[in-house]
């Protein structure tokens, strides 16, 4: 089960550069006039977690892919147990005090089980899809994968943690795509969610519903599946107002503020407004490292975690943001290469599933700092302060290095749906 490490140096180097960049920004974000000790020393704790994470990545990179396949089910079950325990004994932290996302025992926060669950779900979906020699063609083919995602998704949403819930959805659809699922089926699977979002406008929902009927008639799923899809979309459209009322007030506020930040500038809209001011003031080259005024005055909430991108934009400007985004693009392209060169479907799907998780994190985190997406409290990979999140990021890097080491680009070894 122990393999010699054949390092993917470009992948490791990109991850190291992102981590070093992130630690520097965590250090800067902690230097404020408020002199909060926890923020000022956050970079030191982040360095400690980075050291632990690198050790974890190295250990995982020495385990064979077959070992990862063997450990998939135990890891998945363990993640579900930890998520369930978190609902009973969990607590919030920082700006997420109202949720129970951190496993807390004896008043000590041990970490966020949801981070382990993301990796476990990727492994489980990879195992389920890899057992098929053909790409999914119907809703029946997706029952087992959907159930594998639905159970942890429900446990996470009960915390409630909308941001992590979005990551699970992104992983599911990303891996469906990589498994070769036809795009009409992808759209049909996503249709109830689309109906839920468009239900605020009768006209838009009606137009979407007509498009859905046309898509069902064209793709021609089984009659039962077509009926289920139509009914599900109608139910989502009708249930939207009920679900809205069941949201916590702060969740409703985040959505309303996304539409108009000025409706509550001193409370729910405060995060977004301050973030936009910080990023906008950075200009081309920024105010300079450690020189951000919004950051220094501690006007930015969660500036070492969820809104660290705003610190980056204010202090290093467009050029600094471009460097960070370029590193992420290189990381994504490298992982796609790893997935494409994998020897088997299980390895390939793991790689693309981990990429999907990172992609959702980056898009949603940056989107919420720019008010392009609602504030969901989702961290930026390798940048945001957080031990369990850093561990999960480097756990993924270790897995990818192992997959890369065993991959030889033999496309014929992949399932039909994964041959590209």
C-alpha positions as CSV (number, residue, x, y, z in Angstrom):
1,X,0.0,0.0,0.0
2,X,3.0,2.3,0.4
3,X,4.4,3.7,-2.8
4,X,7.5,5.6,-3.7
5,X,6.7,9.3,-4.1
6,X,7.0,10.5,-7.7
7,X,6.3,14.2,-7.0
8,X,4.3,16.3,-9.4
9,X,6.6,19.3,-8.9
10,X,4.5,21.9,-10.8
11,X,1.4,21.0,-8.8
12,X,3.3,21.1,-5.5
13,X,5.0,24.3,-6.4
14,X,1.7,26.1,-7.3
15,X,0.1,24.9,-4.0
16,X,3.1,26.1,-2.1
17,X,3.1,29.5,-3.8
18,X,-0.6,29.9,-3.0
19,X,-0.1,28.9,0.6
20,X,2.8,31.3,1.1
21,X,0.8,34.1,-0.5
22,X,-2.1,33.2,1.8
23,X,0.0,33.3,5.0
24,X,1.4,36.7,4.0
25,X,-2.1,38.0,3.5
26,X,-3.3,36.5,6.9
27,X,-0.3,38.3,8.5
28,X,-1.3,41.6,6.9
29,X,-5.0,41.1,7.8
30,X,-4.1,40.7,11.4
31,X,-2.2,44.0,11.7
32,X,-5.0,46.4,12.6
33,X,-5.5,49.4,14.9
34,X,-7.9,47.2,17.0
35,X,-4.9,45.1,18.0
36,X,-7.0,41.9,18.5
37,X,-4.5,39.3,19.7
38,X,-6.2,36.5,18.0
39,X,-6.0,38.2,14.6
40,X,-2.4,39.4,15.2
41,X,-1.2,35.9,15.8
42,X,-3.4,34.1,13.3
43,X,-0.5,33.9,10.8
44,X,1.6,32.0,13.3
45,X,-1.2,29.5,13.9
46,X,-1.7,29.3,10.1
47,X,2.0,28.5,9.7
48,X,1.7,25.7,12.3
49,X,-1.3,24.2,10.4
50,X,0.6,24.5,7.1
51,X,3.4,22.4,8.6
52,X,0.9,19.8,9.8
53,X,-0.9,19.9,6.4
54,X,2.3,19.4,4.5
55,X,3.0,16.3,6.6
56,X,-0.5,15.0,5.9
57,X,0.0,15.6,2.2
58,X,3.3,13.8,2.2
59,X,1.8,10.8,4.0
60,X,-1.1,10.6,1.7
61,X,1.1,10.9,-1.4
62,X,2.8,7.7,-0.4
63,X,-0.4,5.6,-0.2
64,X,-1.5,3.9,-3.4
65,X,-4.7,4.8,-5.2
66,X,-5.9,1.3,-4.4
67,X,-5.6,2.1,-0.7
68,X,-7.6,5.3,-1.3
69,X,-10.3,3.1,-2.9
70,X,-10.3,0.7,0.1
71,X,-10.6,3.6,2.6
72,X,-13.4,5.4,0.7
73,X,-16.3,3.7,2.5
74,X,-14.8,4.0,6.0
75,X,-14.0,7.7,5.4
76,X,-17.4,8.4,4.1
77,X,-19.2,6.7,7.0
78,X,-16.8,8.5,9.5
79,X,-17.6,11.9,7.9
80,X,-21.4,11.2,8.3
81,X,-20.9,10.3,11.9
82,X,-18.9,13.4,12.6
83,X,-21.4,15.6,10.9
84,X,-24.2,14.1,13.0
85,X,-22.2,14.6,16.2
86,X,-21.5,18.2,15.2
87,X,-25.2,18.9,15.1
88,X,-25.4,17.8,18.7
89,X,-22.2,19.2,20.1
90,X,-21.1,21.7,17.5
91,X,-20.7,25.4,17.8
92,X,-20.1,28.5,15.7
93,X,-17.1,30.7,15.4
94,X,-16.3,34.2,14.2
95,X,-19.1,35.6,12.0
96,X,-20.7,32.2,11.9
97,X,-21.6,32.0,15.6
98,X,-25.2,31.1,14.8
99,X,-24.3,27.8,13.1
100,X,-22.9,24.6,14.5
101,X,-20.2,23.8,12.0
102,X,-17.3,23.3,14.4
103,X,-17.0,20.0,16.4
104,X,-16.7,21.2,20.0
105,X,-16.0,18.9,22.9
106,X,-15.4,20.3,26.4
107,X,-15.5,23.8,25.1
108,X,-12.6,23.1,22.7
109,X,-13.2,23.5,18.9
110,X,-11.6,20.5,17.2
111,X,-12.3,21.5,13.6
112,X,-15.0,21.4,10.9
113,X,-16.0,17.8,9.9
114,X,-17.5,19.3,6.8
115,X,-14.0,19.7,5.4
116,X,-13.3,16.0,5.7
117,X,-16.8,15.3,4.3
118,X,-16.0,17.1,1.1
119,X,-13.0,14.8,0.3
120,X,-15.0,11.8,1.5
121,X,-17.9,12.6,-0.9
122,X,-15.4,13.0,-3.8
123,X,-14.0,9.6,-3.0
124,X,-17.4,8.0,-2.7
125,X,-18.8,9.5,-5.9
126,X,-15.6,8.5,-7.8
127,X,-16.1,4.9,-6.6
128,X,-19.7,4.8,-7.6
129,X,-19.1,6.3,-11.1
130,X,-16.0,4.2,-11.7
131,X,-18.0,1.0,-11.4
132,X,-19.9,1.9,-14.5
133,X,-18.5,1.2,-17.9
134,X,-20.8,3.7,-19.5
135,X,-21.8,7.3,-18.7
136,X,-25.1,7.8,-16.8
137,X,-27.9,8.1,-19.3
138,X,-31.0,8.4,-17.0
139,X,-32.1,9.5,-13.6
140,X,-32.1,5.9,-12.4
141,X,-28.4,5.8,-13.1
142,X,-28.0,8.7,-10.7
143,X,-29.9,7.5,-7.7
144,X,-26.9,6.1,-5.8
145,X,-24.6,9.0,-6.5
146,X,-27.3,11.5,-5.6
147,X,-28.0,9.7,-2.3
148,X,-24.3,9.7,-1.5
149,X,-24.3,13.5,-1.8
150,X,-27.8,14.1,-0.4
151,X,-27.1,12.6,3.1
152,X,-24.1,14.8,4.0
153,X,-25.7,17.8,2.2
154,X,-28.7,17.6,4.5
155,X,-26.5,17.2,7.6
156,X,-24.6,20.3,6.6
157,X,-27.6,22.4,5.7
158,X,-29.1,21.6,9.2
159,X,-26.1,23.4,10.8
160,X,-27.0,25.6,8.7
161,X,-24.0,26.0,6.4
162,X,-25.2,27.2,2.9
163,X,-21.7,27.7,1.6
164,X,-20.5,24.1,2.2
165,X,-23.9,22.9,0.9
166,X,-23.1,24.8,-2.4
167,X,-19.7,23.0,-2.5
168,X,-21.4,19.6,-2.3
169,X,-23.7,20.5,-5.2
170,X,-20.7,21.8,-7.2
171,X,-18.8,18.5,-6.6
172,X,-21.8,16.5,-7.7
173,X,-22.4,18.3,-11.0
174,X,-18.6,18.6,-11.7
175,X,-18.2,14.8,-11.4
176,X,-21.4,14.2,-13.3
177,X,-19.8,16.2,-16.2
178,X,-16.5,14.4,-16.0
179,X,-18.2,11.0,-15.9
180,X,-19.6,11.8,-19.3
181,X,-23.2,12.6,-18.4
182,X,-25.0,14.2,-21.4
183,X,-25.6,17.9,-21.0
184,X,-29.5,17.6,-21.4
185,X,-29.5,15.2,-18.4
186,X,-27.3,17.5,-16.4
187,X,-29.8,20.3,-17.1
188,X,-32.8,18.1,-16.2
189,X,-31.1,17.1,-12.9
190,X,-30.5,20.8,-12.1
191,X,-34.0,21.9,-13.2
192,X,-35.7,21.8,-9.7
193,X,-33.0,24.1,-8.4
194,X,-33.5,26.4,-11.3
195,X,-37.2,26.5,-10.7
196,X,-36.6,27.3,-7.0
197,X,-34.4,30.3,-7.9
198,X,-36.7,31.6,-10.7
199,X,-39.9,31.3,-8.6
200,X,-39.6,34.9,-7.4
201,X,-40.8,35.9,-10.9
202,X,-43.9,34.3,-12.4
203,X,-42.9,35.3,-15.9
204,X,-39.4,33.9,-15.7
205,X,-40.6,30.7,-14.0
206,X,-43.2,30.2,-16.7
207,X,-40.7,30.7,-19.5
208,X,-38.3,28.2,-17.8
209,X,-41.1,25.7,-17.4
210,X,-42.0,25.8,-21.1
211,X,-38.3,25.3,-21.9
212,X,-38.2,22.4,-19.5
213,X,-41.1,20.7,-21.2
214,X,-39.4,21.1,-24.6
215,X,-36.2,19.6,-23.2
216,X,-38.0,16.6,-21.7
217,X,-39.8,16.0,-25.1
218,X,-36.5,16.3,-26.9
219,X,-34.3,14.1,-24.6
220,X,-37.1,11.6,-24.1
221,X,-36.3,10.2,-20.7
222,X,-38.5,7.3,-19.3
223,X,-42.1,8.4,-18.9
224,X,-41.9,8.1,-15.1
225,X,-38.7,10.1,-15.0
226,X,-40.3,12.8,-17.1
227,X,-43.3,13.0,-14.9
228,X,-41.1,13.2,-11.8
229,X,-39.1,16.0,-13.2
230,X,-42.2,18.1,-14.2
231,X,-43.7,17.5,-10.7
232,X,-40.5,18.4,-9.0
233,X,-40.2,21.7,-10.8
234,X,-43.8,22.5,-10.0
235,X,-43.3,21.7,-6.4
236,X,-40.2,23.8,-6.2
237,X,-42.0,26.7,-7.8
238,X,-44.9,26.5,-5.3
239,X,-42.6,25.8,-2.3
240,X,-40.3,28.7,-2.8
241,X,-42.3,31.1,-0.6
242,X,-42.6,28.5,2.1
243,X,-38.8,27.8,2.0
244,X,-38.1,31.5,2.1
245,X,-40.1,31.9,5.3
246,X,-38.2,29.0,6.9
247,X,-34.9,30.7,6.3
248,X,-33.2,32.3,9.3
249,X,-33.5,36.1,9.3
250,X,-29.8,36.5,8.7
251,X,-30.0,34.2,5.7
252,X,-32.9,36.2,4.2
253,X,-30.9,39.4,4.9
254,X,-27.9,38.1,3.0
255,X,-30.0,37.3,-0.1
256,X,-31.8,40.7,0.0
257,X,-28.5,42.5,0.5
258,X,-27.1,40.7,-2.5
259,X,-29.9,42.3,-4.6
260,X,-29.4,45.7,-2.9
261,X,-26.6,46.2,-0.4
262,X,-27.8,49.7,0.6
263,X,-31.1,48.3,2.0
264,X,-29.3,47.6,5.3
265,X,-25.8,49.2,5.1
266,X,-25.1,49.0,8.8
267,X,-26.0,45.4,9.4
268,X,-26.4,42.7,6.7
269,X,-25.1,44.9,4.0
270,X,-22.1,46.0,5.9
271,X,-19.8,43.2,4.9
272,X,-20.3,43.6,1.1
273,X,-20.1,47.4,1.2
274,X,-16.8,47.5,3.1
275,X,-15.4,44.8,0.9
276,X,-16.3,46.7,-2.3
277,X,-14.8,49.9,-0.8
278,X,-11.6,48.0,0.0
279,X,-11.2,46.3,-3.4
280,X,-12.2,49.5,-5.3
281,X,-9.6,51.6,-3.4
282,X,-6.8,49.2,-4.4
283,X,-6.6,50.5,-7.9
284,X,-3.9,49.1,-10.2
285,X,-1.1,48.5,-7.7
286,X,-2.9,48.7,-4.4
287,X,-2.1,50.8,-1.3
288,X,0.9,48.6,-0.5
289,X,1.5,45.5,1.7
290,X,0.4,46.2,5.3
291,X,-0.9,49.7,4.2
292,X,-4.6,48.9,3.7
293,X,-6.8,51.5,5.5
294,X,-10.0,49.5,5.5
295,X,-8.1,46.6,6.8
296,X,-6.1,48.6,9.3
297,X,-9.2,50.2,10.7
298,X,-10.8,46.7,11.0
299,X,-13.7,47.9,9.0
300,X,-13.7,44.6,7.1
301,X,-15.4,41.8,9.0
302,X,-13.8,38.3,8.9
303,X,-10.8,39.8,7.1
304,X,-8.5,36.9,7.9
305,X,-11.0,34.3,6.8
306,X,-14.0,34.8,4.4
307,X,-13.1,38.3,3.2
308,X,-9.3,38.0,2.9
309,X,-9.6,38.6,-0.8
310,X,-10.7,42.1,-0.1
311,X,-7.5,42.7,1.9
312,X,-5.6,41.3,-1.1
313,X,-7.4,43.7,-3.5
314,X,-6.9,46.7,-1.3
315,X,-3.2,46.3,-0.6
316,X,-1.9,44.7,-3.8
317,X,-4.5,46.1,-6.2
318,X,-5.4,44.7,-9.6
319,X,-1.8,43.4,-10.2
320,X,-1.8,41.4,-6.9
321,X,-5.3,40.0,-7.6
322,X,-4.2,39.0,-11.1
323,X,-1.2,37.1,-9.7
324,X,-3.4,35.2,-7.3
325,X,-6.0,34.4,-10.0
326,X,-3.3,33.3,-12.4
327,X,-2.0,30.9,-9.8
328,X,-5.5,29.4,-9.3
329,X,-5.9,29.0,-13.1
330,X,-2.5,27.2,-13.3
331,X,-3.6,25.0,-10.4
332,X,-6.9,24.1,-12.1
333,X,-5.2,23.4,-15.4
334,X,-2.6,21.2,-13.7
335,X,-5.4,19.2,-12.0
336,X,-7.2,18.8,-15.3
337,X,-4.0,17.4,-16.7
338,X,-3.8,15.0,-13.8
339,X,-7.4,13.9,-14.3
340,X,-6.9,13.4,-18.0
341,X,-3.7,11.3,-17.6
342,X,-5.1,9.0,-14.9
343,X,-5.0,5.3,-15.5
344,X,-8.5,4.5,-14.4
345,X,-11.9,6.1,-13.9
346,X,-11.6,6.2,-10.1
347,X,-8.4,8.2,-10.1
348,X,-9.6,10.5,-12.9
349,X,-12.9,11.2,-11.1
350,X,-11.1,11.9,-7.8
351,X,-8.9,14.5,-9.4
352,X,-11.8,16.3,-11.1
353,X,-14.0,16.1,-8.0
354,X,-11.3,17.8,-5.9
355,X,-10.9,20.4,-8.7
356,X,-14.7,21.0,-8.6
357,X,-14.5,21.7,-4.8
358,X,-11.7,24.2,-5.2
359,X,-13.4,25.9,-8.1
360,X,-16.7,26.4,-6.2
361,X,-14.7,27.8,-3.3
362,X,-12.8,30.3,-5.4
363,X,-15.8,31.5,-7.5
364,X,-18.2,31.8,-4.6
365,X,-15.7,33.5,-2.2
366,X,-14.5,36.0,-4.7
367,X,-18.0,36.5,-6.0
368,X,-19.4,37.4,-2.5
369,X,-16.6,39.9,-1.9
370,X,-17.6,41.7,-5.1
371,X,-21.3,41.2,-4.4
372,X,-21.7,39.0,-7.5
373,X,-23.0,36.3,-5.1
374,X,-24.7,36.2,-1.8
375,X,-22.5,36.2,1.3
376,X,-22.3,32.5,2.4
377,X,-19.3,32.4,4.6
378,X,-17.1,30.3,2.3
379,X,-13.3,30.4,2.6
380,X,-10.7,31.0,-0.2
381,X,-8.5,27.9,-0.7
382,X,-4.9,28.2,0.6
383,X,-5.6,31.9,1.6
384,X,-8.3,32.0,4.3
385,X,-7.2,31.3,7.9
386,X,-8.4,28.0,9.3
387,X,-6.7,24.8,10.4
388,X,-9.2,22.2,9.2
389,X,-9.6,23.9,5.8
390,X,-5.9,24.1,5.2
391,X,-5.6,20.4,6.2
392,X,-8.3,19.5,3.7
393,X,-6.7,21.6,0.9
394,X,-3.3,19.9,1.4
395,X,-5.0,16.5,1.9
396,X,-6.4,17.0,-1.6
397,X,-2.9,18.0,-2.9
398,X,-1.4,14.8,-1.5
399,X,-4.1,12.7,-3.2
400,X,-3.6,14.5,-6.5
401,X,0.2,13.9,-6.3
402,X,-0.5,10.2,-5.8
403,X,-2.9,10.1,-8.7
404,X,-0.4,12.0,-10.9
405,X,2.4,9.7,-9.9
406,X,0.4,6.6,-11.0
407,X,-1.0,8.2,-14.1
408,X,0.5,7.4,-17.5
409,X,-2.1,8.9,-19.8
410,X,-3.5,5.5,-20.9
411,X,-6.9,6.7,-22.1
412,X,-8.0,3.1,-23.1
413,X,-7.9,2.2,-19.4
414,X,-10.7,4.7,-18.6
415,X,-14.4,4.0,-18.7
416,X,-16.1,4.9,-21.9
417,X,-17.7,8.0,-20.4
418,X,-14.3,9.3,-19.3
419,X,-12.4,9.0,-22.6
420,X,-11.8,12.4,-23.9
